[in-house]
Amino acid sequence: MEQPMDPQTSPRRRLRASTRSLLASAGGLLALAVASPSAAASCEALRDLKLPDTVIRSADTIPAGGFAGMGAVRAPDLPAFCRVVASVRTSPGSDVGLEIWLPLSGWQGVFHGNGNGGFGGVLSAGYGPMTAGLRRGYATAVTDTGTAPATPLDGDALIGQPQKWRDWGRRSTHAMTVAGKAIAQAFYGAPARRAYYTGCSTGGQEGLIEALYYPQDYDGILVGAPVINRTWGHAAVLWNDLAAYSSPGARLSDVKLRLLSDAALARCAAAGSGLGGDPFIGDPKACRFDPGVLTCRDGDRADCLTPAEVATARAFYSGPTDPAGRPLFHGWLPGSEATGFFDWKFLQSRPNGQPPFVSLFKWVLGRDWDWSSFQVERDMAKVDAALGPVVNDATRGSLRAFRARGGKLIIYHGWADSLVPPDQTVAFYERVARDAGGIGQAQTFAQLFMAPGLSHCAGGPGPDVFNSATGAAIPPPSATPQHDLFAALADWVEGAPAPRQVISTRYVDGMPAKGVAMQRPLCAYPAKAWWRGTGDTADASSFVCSISRPSAAH
């Protein structure tokens, strides 16, 4: 006759008992002495897990294939997992949401943190990358950055919420990581042996904050298009909007954006390491392009720009300037005008009836602030004084501790990005190099890959498939270090040499089934991909990574 379960040894009782013996390590991580029942049996028992300043909202076993709330990333091949939703309080008034997916079998001993986007506020923003982690057998997590009920494009809900600003700018990803690792350890009965972080845009900023201020959290960090100077990044977007609406007819229509993009391509495609036949600009820093060459001579037409349109284009390229025209921040580069993904059309779009990301200014200047009255020098002095210490931590700090513990960092950024300035990322990396003792020293723990023709995090006219960790529907041709930056990072963490290049792919019509349209190497900065002078320009083997033009190159 089967004996009834002793209530003292039930999974929930064991978890409750284990949490009484929490041990805080130097990094604030939690060691949990937990018996390890079968994962499927213990998932729901995580509802009773007690962690400091943490509330477990739900813990549910999800069958293979995922759940309805996953939307488009739900897929039949997803393994079964335990889905835990929790919240962490970093300070009074704080509420950092997190979600972690724990594979029911085949856990590889890896914790995988993921970034959010924009103002955050929604956990589902991380579901795509989390599916990539889940397929690898990782315990994979995301945070809402502590900003709910904000949404990625609207932060008005954060007016008067300074603790949420600080969570968004600094604390939320660390809170997710500490709690997420503790939940995973409780579930599996063992700590993670490795930890990786991946994210882009705001998620890129989150990753840099981790490396700069919480170096013990992750062994490897892969970030794209990181927001570094948050306040001025938002100022640049507002600057663009006000230029486009400064006078009747100043806004650039789709037809005029295509005209401008085609002219920039014709002028710049062959500059530097670029190739004249490419549909993207390979080396935009090697080219100067003035939209004034398109000025209409006899009235507005589809094949020219009016003086007002020229002024708008120049404002986009220059970025914010003072009244004398001296630059105050970065602008966008030739080739970013009409990429089809967060391009200049988006910058002029006014979602929710206001310029994109304008909410940040209301946190300082008030809910009723008239954004059309923005004066960059006057208003940015106030905004920086109030928010600079809160959300701009990526503009300072050092990677020395991250380097000392053996951490590895890879950054990528598209030259055709028009939402986060590529030049800002280059400046960040050069600051890292100076602090490390030169580029050569920096490359032992941090690598930068600039991607020609890549828009904001994804898309654009160039080869844009090189990172399996995004969870995108279009994967690299292989999950090897040769084609996949995430695989290259993991390989590097495990002792392989630092990656010097990775092959980026563009498929025919964006469909792998139709074959490869083009492949190019992305080179570790400051090297660029140069055509050897012979060979198919659609074949990556026809290119060599070099800082300057090789003697045999075109």
Backbone hydrogen bonds, N-H to C=O, Kabsch-Sander energy under -0.5 kcal/mol:
donor,donor_aa,acceptor,acceptor_aa,energy
9,T,6,D,-2.2
10,S,7,P,-0.8
14,R,10,S,-2.8
15,L,11,P,-2.2
16,R,12,R,-2.4
17,A,13,R,-2.6
18,S,14,R,-2.4
19,T,15,L,-2.0
20,R,16,R,-0.6
20,R,17,A,-0.9
21,S,18,S,-1.8
22,L,19,T,-1.1
23,L,31,A,-1.0
25,S,23,L,-0.5
25,S,29,L,-2.1
28,G,25,S,-1.9
31,A,23,L,-1.7
31,A,29,L,-0.5
32,L,30,L,-0.6
33,A,18,S,-0.5
33,A,31,A,-0.5
34,V,32,L,-1.2
41,A,38,S,-0.6
42,S,38,S,-1.7
43,C,39,A,-1.3
46,L,42,S,-0.8
46,L,43,C,-1.8
47,R,44,E,-1.6
48,D,45,A,-1.8
49,L,46,L,-1.7
51,L,49,L,-0.6
51,L,54,T,-0.6
54,T,51,L,-1.8
55,V,87,S,-2.6
57,R,55,V,-0.7
57,R,85,V,-2.3
58,S,85,V,-1.8
60,D,83,R,-2.4
62,I,81,F,-3.7
65,G,78,L,-1.8
66,G,63,P,-1.8
70,M,67,F,-2.0
71,G,68,A,-1.8
73,V,70,M,-1.4
74,R,71,G,-1.6
78,L,75,A,-1.6
81,F,62,I,-2.1
82,C,102,L,-2.8
83,R,60,D,-3.2
83,R,81,F,-0.6
84,V,82,C,-0.6
84,V,100,I,-2.7
85,V,58,S,-2.0
86,A,98,L,-2.7
87,S,55,V,-2.1
88,V,96,V,-2.5
89,R,53,D,-2.7
90,T,88,V,-0.7
94,S,91,S,-2.3
96,V,88,V,-3.3
97,G,95,D,-0.7
98,L,86,A,-2.6
99,E,142,V,-2.3
100,I,84,V,-2.6
101,W,140,T,-2.9
102,L,82,C,-2.4
102,L,100,I,-0.5
104,L,80,A,-1.9
108,Q,137,G,-2.8
111,F,194,R,-2.5
112,H,139,A,-3.1
113,G,111,F,-0.5
113,G,196,Y,-2.7
114,N,141,A,-1.4
115,G,198,T,-1.5
119,F,152,P,-1.7
120,G,117,G,-2.7
121,G,144,D,-2.6
125,A,122,V,-0.9
126,G,123,L,-2.1
127,Y,124,S,-1.6
130,M,126,G,-2.1
131,T,127,Y,-1.9
131,T,128,G,-0.5
132,A,128,G,-1.2
133,G,129,P,-2.0
134,L,130,M,-2.8
135,R,131,T,-2.3
136,R,132,A,-1.1
137,G,134,L,-1.5
138,Y,133,G,-2.5
139,A,110,V,-2.6
140,T,101,W,-2.1
140,T,138,Y,-0.7
141,A,112,H,-2.9
142,V,99,E,-2.0
143,T,114,N,-0.6
144,D,97,G,-2.0
147,T,144,D,-1.3
150,A,147,T,-2.7
151,T,154,D,-2.4
154,D,151,T,-1.0
158,L,155,G,-2.0
159,I,156,D,-1.8
161,Q,158,L,-1.9
164,K,161,Q,-0.8
165,W,161,Q,-1.6
166,R,162,P,-2.0
167,D,163,Q,-2.0
168,W,164,K,-2.4
169,G,165,W,-2.5
170,R,166,R,-2.1
171,R,166,R,-1.5
172,S,167,D,-2.3
175,A,171,R,-2.2
176,M,172,S,-2.6
177,T,173,T,-2.3
178,V,174,H,-2.6
179,A,175,A,-2.3
180,G,176,M,-3.1
181,K,177,T,-2.5
182,A,178,V,-1.8
183,I,179,A,-2.5
184,A,180,G,-2.4
185,Q,181,K,-2.4
186,A,182,A,-2.3
187,F,183,I,-2.0
188,Y,184,A,-2.6
189,G,185,Q,-2.2
193,R,109,G,-2.5
194,R,109,G,-1.6
196,Y,111,F,-2.5
197,Y,220,G,-2.0
198,T,113,G,-2.1
199,G,222,L,-1.5
201,S,224,G,-2.1
203,G,116,N,-1.2
203,G,200,C,-2.0
205,Q,201,S,-2.1
206,E,202,T,-2.5
207,G,203,G,-1.7
208,L,204,G,-2.0
209,I,205,Q,-2.6
210,E,206,E,-2.0
211,A,207,G,-2.1
212,L,208,L,-2.7
213,Y,209,I,-2.7
214,Y,209,I,-0.6
214,Y,210,E,-2.0
217,D,214,Y,-2.2
219,D,195,A,-2.4
220,G,195,A,-1.6
221,I,408,K,-2.5
222,L,197,Y,-2.7
223,V,410,I,-2.6
224,G,199,G,-2.0
225,A,412,Y,-2.3
227,V,201,S,-1.5
228,I,226,P,-0.5
230,R,228,I,-1.1
233,G,229,N,-2.0
234,H,230,R,-1.8
235,A,231,T,-1.7
236,A,232,W,-2.3
237,V,233,G,-1.3
238,L,234,H,-2.2
239,W,235,A,-2.8
240,N,236,A,-2.0
241,D,237,V,-2.1
242,L,238,L,-2.5
243,A,239,W,-1.8
244,A,240,N,-2.3
245,Y,241,D,-1.4
246,S,243,A,-1.2
250,A,247,S,-2.1
253,S,251,R,-0.6
257,L,253,S,-2.7
258,R,254,D,-2.1
259,L,255,V,-2.1
260,L,256,K,-2.7
261,S,257,L,-2.6
262,D,258,R,-2.7
263,A,259,L,-2.1
264,A,260,L,-2.4
265,L,261,S,-2.4
266,A,262,D,-2.4
267,R,263,A,-2.0
268,C,264,A,-2.4
269,A,265,L,-2.6
271,A,268,C,-1.7
274,G,271,A,-2.5
278,D,275,L,-1.7
282,G,269,A,-0.5
282,G,280,F,-0.7
286,A,283,D,-2.1
287,C,284,P,-1.4
293,V,290,D,-1.9
294,L,291,P,-2.1
295,T,292,G,-1.8
296,C,305,L,-2.8
298,D,299,G,-0.6
304,C,301,R,-1.2
305,L,294,L,-3.0
310,V,306,T,-2.6
311,A,307,P,-2.2
312,T,308,A,-1.8
313,A,309,E,-2.5
314,R,310,V,-2.6
315,A,311,A,-1.9
316,F,312,T,-2.0
317,Y,313,A,-2.3
318,S,314,R,-2.4
319,G,315,A,-2.0
322,D,326,R,-2.4
325,G,322,D,-2.7
328,L,320,P,-3.1
329,F,320,P,-1.2
332,W,316,F,-2.2
336,S,333,L,-1.6
339,T,336,S,-0.5
344,W,336,S,-0.5
344,W,337,E,-1.3
346,F,343,D,-0.5
347,L,343,D,-1.7
348,Q,344,W,-1.0
348,Q,345,K,-0.7
349,S,346,F,-2.0
353,G,350,R,-1.5
354,Q,351,P,-1.5
357,F,153,L,-0.8
358,V,355,P,-1.5
360,L,357,F,-0.9
361,F,358,V,-1.4
362,K,358,V,-0.8
362,K,359,S,-0.9
363,W,359,S,-1.1
364,V,360,L,-0.5
364,V,361,F,-0.9
365,L,361,F,-3.2
366,G,362,K,-1.8
369,W,366,G,-1.7
371,W,369,W,-1.0
373,S,370,D,-2.0
374,F,371,W,-1.5
379,D,375,Q,-3.0
380,M,376,V,-2.0
381,A,377,E,-1.2
382,K,378,R,-0.8
383,V,379,D,-2.4
384,D,380,M,-2.9
385,A,381,A,-1.6
386,A,382,K,-1.8
387,L,383,V,-3.3
388,G,383,V,-0.6
388,G,384,D,-1.6
390,V,387,L,-1.5
391,V,387,L,-2.8
392,N,387,L,-0.5
392,N,388,G,-1.5
395,T,392,N,-1.9
396,R,393,D,-1.4
403,R,399,L,-2.8
404,A,400,R,-2.5
405,R,401,A,-1.7
406,G,403,R,-1.7
407,G,402,F,-2.5
408,K,219,D,-2.1
409,L,445,F,-2.6
410,I,221,I,-2.8
411,I,447,Q,-2.8
412,Y,223,V,-2.1
413,H,449,F,-1.8
415,W,451,A,-2.1
416,A,451,A,-0.5
416,A,454,L,-1.5
417,D,414,G,-1.5
424,Q,421,P,-0.8
425,T,421,P,-0.9
425,T,422,P,-0.6
426,V,422,P,-1.9
427,A,423,D,-2.3
428,F,424,Q,-2.1
429,Y,425,T,-2.5
430,E,426,V,-2.4
431,R,427,A,-1.8
432,V,428,F,-2.2
433,A,429,Y,-2.5
434,R,430,E,-2.2
435,D,431,R,-2.1
436,A,432,V,-1.8
437,G,433,A,-1.1
437,G,434,R,-0.5
438,G,433,A,-3.6
442,A,438,G,-2.3
443,Q,439,I,-2.5
444,T,441,Q,-1.4
445,F,442,A,-1.9
446,A,442,A,-2.8
447,Q,409,L,-2.4
449,F,411,I,-2.6
450,M,523,C,-0.6
451,A,413,H,-2.9
453,G,281,I,-0.6
454,L,451,A,-1.5
455,S,459,G,-2.2
456,H,341,F,-0.7
457,C,455,S,-1.0
458,A,456,H,-1.0
460,G,339,T,-0.6
462,G,453,G,-2.3
464,D,505,T,-1.0
465,V,505,T,-1.8
466,F,464,D,-0.7
470,T,467,N,-1.2
471,G,468,S,-1.5
480,T,478,S,-1.2
483,H,480,T,-1.4
484,D,480,T,-1.8
485,L,466,F,-3.3
488,A,484,D,-2.2
489,L,485,L,-2.3
490,A,486,F,-2.5
491,D,487,A,-2.4
492,W,488,A,-2.2
493,V,489,L,-2.7
494,E,490,A,-1.7
495,G,492,W,-1.7
496,A,491,D,-2.5
502,V,522,L,-1.8
503,I,482,Q,-3.2
504,S,502,V,-0.5
504,S,520,R,-3.4
505,T,465,V,-2.1
506,R,518,M,-2.8
508,V,515,G,-2.6
510,G,507,Y,-1.9
511,M,508,V,-2.1
514,K,511,M,-1.9
515,G,512,P,-1.6
517,A,506,R,-2.7
518,M,506,R,-2.0
519,Q,538,A,-1.7
520,R,504,S,-2.2
522,L,502,V,-3.3
523,C,521,P,-0.5
524,A,500,R,-2.4
525,Y,448,L,-3.5
527,A,524,A,-2.0
528,K,546,S,-2.6
530,W,528,K,-0.7
530,W,544,V,-2.9
532,R,542,S,-3.1
539,D,536,D,-1.8
540,A,538,A,-0.5
542,S,539,D,-2.0
543,F,540,A,-1.7
544,V,530,W,-2.6
546,S,528,K,-2.5
546,S,544,V,-0.5
553,A,550,P,-1.5
554,H,531,W,-1.3
